[in-house]
Amino acid sequence: MAIDGPAGAGKSTIARRLADALDFVLVDTGAMYRSVALAAMREGIAFTEGERVGALARGLVARHALSFERDQVLGVRVKLGGEDVSDAIRTPEIAQGASLVSAHPDVRAALLDLQRQAGEGGGVVLEGRDIGTVVFPEAEVKFFLTASPETRAKRRHDELVAKGQTTSFEQTLADVKQRDAQDEGRAHAPLRKADTAILVDSTSLSIDDTVKQMFEAVKKAS
Ligand code: C5P
């Protein structure tokens, strides 16, 4: 199953709920891009240095330095070279870094194999931006989950505040809009709905109702 959509649409929570209900494995591809961004920051490589970040990503994959484990609370626990970076990758700075590094074709190519390997056996929910268009265009069920920018920013802002981070709603909204523009406007694997993906707009839906609607669509499709 492929679930794509912009930042803050509720993908992570919903993908986790669907994976649990179906007893599927959850693959959070955004966490992969975030991990590469964190590694680049630590190495002092600018997010915009495509070739260097690409080489870094290839190296991480070749050394099996990225690992993702199921976690009851977080959904996915992420390790970078054995270190738990699950919290370190969830900052606004790394979100923005992930959006920049993911625009480089070398970085995308390095992570594509990892994503295809994770999904090839089936029984997997992959969430990201290009799963239905590039990674698994033949996925059995494809969703494009979205919501208005204001709604997405409000959800994101509530999350950040709950984690004790101090940022204004206006700043969060500006970040969401900037990330949308970058993700939709890039040349390689831009964020867009696959023609055959089911559109779900969660603007005025609760998480429960969104999951219910998607679960019904899965049942109908299988
Ligand atoms: O979903 P999440 O907010 O964790 O993703 C972080 C960033 O990683 C996105 O803004 C996007 O630029 C990038 N990404 C991507 N392709 C994916 C998943 C994430 O380009 N399949």
Residues whose N, C-alpha, C, O or C-beta is under 5 A from the ligand:
A	BS01	C5P	A7 T29 G30 A31 Y33 A95 A98 S99 S102 E127 G128 R129 D130 R179 D183
